[in-house]
Amino acid sequence: MQSAEQRRRAVLWALRVARQTALDPNKQERRLLARFILGQLTLDEVLQRLEQSS
Protein backbone atom coordinates (compact mmCIF):
# COMPACT_ATOMS: atom_id res chain seq x y z
CA MET A 1 0.00 0.00 0.00
CA GLN A 2 1.28 3.35 -0.96
CA SER A 3 0.02 6.02 1.40
CA ALA A 4 -0.74 6.31 5.09
CA GLU A 5 -4.34 7.18 4.17
CA GLN A 6 -4.73 3.97 2.15
CA ARG A 7 -3.23 1.92 4.99
CA ARG A 8 -5.49 3.67 7.53
CA ARG A 9 -8.62 2.96 5.47
CA ALA A 10 -7.65 -0.69 5.05
CA VAL A 11 -7.01 -1.12 8.77
CA LEU A 12 -10.25 0.64 9.73
CA TRP A 13 -12.20 -1.63 7.38
CA ALA A 14 -10.58 -4.73 8.87
CA LEU A 15 -11.27 -3.51 12.41
CA ARG A 16 -14.95 -2.97 11.58
CA VAL A 17 -15.21 -6.50 10.18
CA ALA A 18 -13.48 -8.01 13.23
CA ARG A 19 -15.36 -5.96 15.85
CA GLN A 20 -16.84 -8.09 18.63
CA THR A 21 -15.49 -11.33 17.18
CA ALA A 22 -12.59 -13.55 18.17
CA LEU A 23 -10.57 -11.65 15.55
CA ASP A 24 -10.90 -8.29 17.34
CA PRO A 25 -7.26 -7.23 17.94
CA ASN A 26 -5.82 -6.79 21.42
CA LYS A 27 -3.72 -3.79 22.54
CA GLN A 28 -0.44 -5.17 21.21
CA GLU A 29 -2.00 -5.97 17.83
CA ARG A 30 -3.54 -2.48 17.65
CA ARG A 31 -0.13 -0.93 18.39
CA LEU A 32 1.40 -2.91 15.53
CA LEU A 33 -1.42 -1.85 13.22
CA ALA A 34 -0.83 1.78 14.19
CA ARG A 35 2.83 1.40 13.25
CA PHE A 36 1.76 -0.15 9.94
CA ILE A 37 -0.51 2.83 9.23
CA LEU A 38 2.40 5.20 9.89
CA GLY A 39 4.58 3.23 7.49
CA GLN A 40 6.96 2.11 10.23
CA LEU A 41 6.19 -1.57 9.59
CA THR A 42 5.14 -3.59 6.57
CA LEU A 43 2.36 -6.18 6.82
CA ASP A 44 5.00 -8.89 6.72
CA GLU A 45 6.79 -7.28 9.67
CA VAL A 46 3.53 -7.02 11.60
CA LEU A 47 2.84 -10.72 11.00
CA GLN A 48 6.39 -11.66 11.94
CA ARG A 49 6.16 -9.77 15.25
CA LEU A 50 2.81 -11.37 16.02
CA GLU A 51 4.24 -14.83 15.38
CA GLN A 52 7.23 -14.09 17.61
CA SER A 53 5.02 -12.97 20.49
CA SER A 54 2.80 -16.05 20.49
Backbone as numpy.savetxt, mean C-alpha at the origin, in Angstrom:
# Nx Ny Nz CAx CAy CAz Cx Cy Cz
3.60 2.69 -11.83 2.77 3.86 -11.83 3.65 5.10 -11.83
3.20 6.07 -12.56 4.05 7.22 -12.79 4.01 8.27 -11.68
2.84 8.74 -11.33 2.79 9.88 -10.43 2.25 9.51 -9.06
2.54 10.37 -8.09 2.03 10.17 -6.74 0.50 10.16 -6.75
-0.10 10.99 -7.58 -1.57 11.04 -7.66 -2.14 9.72 -8.17
-1.51 9.13 -9.17 -1.96 7.83 -9.68 -1.81 6.76 -8.61
-0.68 6.78 -7.91 -0.46 5.79 -6.84 -1.48 5.98 -5.72
-1.76 7.25 -5.36 -2.72 7.54 -4.30 -4.11 7.03 -4.68
-4.53 7.29 -5.91 -5.85 6.83 -6.36 -5.94 5.30 -6.34
-4.88 4.64 -6.77 -4.88 3.18 -6.78 -4.97 2.61 -5.36
-4.22 3.21 -4.45 -4.25 2.74 -3.06 -5.61 3.01 -2.43
-6.17 4.19 -2.66 -7.49 4.50 -2.10 -8.55 3.54 -2.62
-8.49 3.20 -3.88 -9.43 2.24 -4.45 -9.28 0.88 -3.75
-8.05 0.43 -3.60 -7.81 -0.86 -2.96 -8.27 -0.85 -1.50
-8.06 0.26 -0.81 -8.51 0.35 0.58 -10.02 0.31 0.68
-10.71 0.94 -0.25 -12.18 0.89 -0.25 -12.68 -0.53 -0.46
-12.05 -1.25 -1.37 -12.44 -2.63 -1.65 -12.21 -3.52 -0.42
-11.10 -3.28 0.27 -10.71 -4.14 1.40 -11.37 -3.76 2.72
-12.02 -2.60 2.77 -12.59 -2.09 4.02 -13.50 -3.13 4.67
-13.29 -3.33 5.95 -14.07 -4.23 6.80 -14.05 -5.67 6.31
-12.93 -6.07 5.72 -12.72 -7.47 5.35 -11.42 -7.91 5.99
-11.09 -9.16 5.83 -9.82 -9.68 6.34 -8.63 -9.05 5.63
-8.88 -8.41 4.49 -7.80 -7.78 3.72 -7.52 -6.35 4.14
-8.33 -5.80 5.04 -8.13 -4.42 5.51 -6.75 -4.32 6.14
-5.88 -3.42 5.63 -4.49 -3.36 6.11 -4.36 -2.85 7.55
-3.35 -3.39 8.24 -3.05 -2.93 9.59 -2.17 -1.67 9.51
-1.75 -1.17 10.68 -0.95 0.08 10.71 0.34 -0.04 9.90
1.06 -1.13 10.10 2.32 -1.30 9.38 2.09 -1.32 7.87
1.06 -2.03 7.43 0.76 -2.10 6.00 0.37 -0.73 5.46
-0.38 0.03 6.25 -0.77 1.38 5.82 0.45 2.30 5.72
1.41 2.13 6.63 2.64 2.93 6.55 3.40 2.62 5.27
3.48 1.34 4.93 4.17 0.95 3.70 3.43 1.50 2.48
2.11 1.46 2.50 1.34 2.02 1.39 1.56 3.53 1.26
1.66 4.20 2.38 1.93 5.64 2.36 3.28 5.91 1.71
4.27 5.10 2.03 5.60 5.27 1.42 5.55 4.96 -0.08
4.71 4.00 -0.47 4.53 3.71 -1.89 3.92 4.92 -2.60
2.90 5.52 -2.00 2.26 6.70 -2.60 3.27 7.81 -2.81
4.16 8.01 -1.84 5.17 9.06 -1.94 6.28 8.73 -2.92
6.30 7.50 -3.41 7.34 7.10 -4.34 8.61 6.63 -3.66
8.55 6.43 -2.35 9.72 5.97 -1.60 9.95 4.47 -1.74
8.88 3.74 -2.05 8.96 2.29 -2.24 8.20 1.91 -3.50
8.66 0.85 -4.15 7.90 0.28 -5.26 6.95 -0.77 -4.68
6.01 -1.24 -5.48 5.12 -2.31 -5.01 5.92 -3.56 -4.63
6.94 -3.87 -5.42 7.77 -5.03 -5.11 8.46 -4.86 -3.75
8.92 -3.66 -3.45 9.56 -3.41 -2.16 8.56 -3.51 -1.01
7.34 -3.02 -1.25 6.29 -3.16 -0.23 6.04 -4.63 0.05
5.86 -5.42 -1.00 5.61 -6.86 -0.83 6.77 -7.54 -0.14
7.98 -7.20 -0.51 9.16 -7.80 0.11 9.20 -7.50 1.60
8.92 -6.28 1.99 8.93 -5.90 3.42 7.81 -6.60 4.17
6.67 -6.78 3.54 5.58 -7.50 4.19 5.95 -8.97 4.40
6.59 -9.58 3.43 7.01 -10.96 3.55 8.06 -11.13 4.65
8.96 -10.16 4.76 10.00 -10.22 5.78 9.43 -10.09 7.18
8.35 -9.35 7.32 7.78 -9.10 8.66 6.88 -10.22 9.13
6.48 -11.11 8.23 5.57 -12.19 8.66 6.29 -13.42 9.11
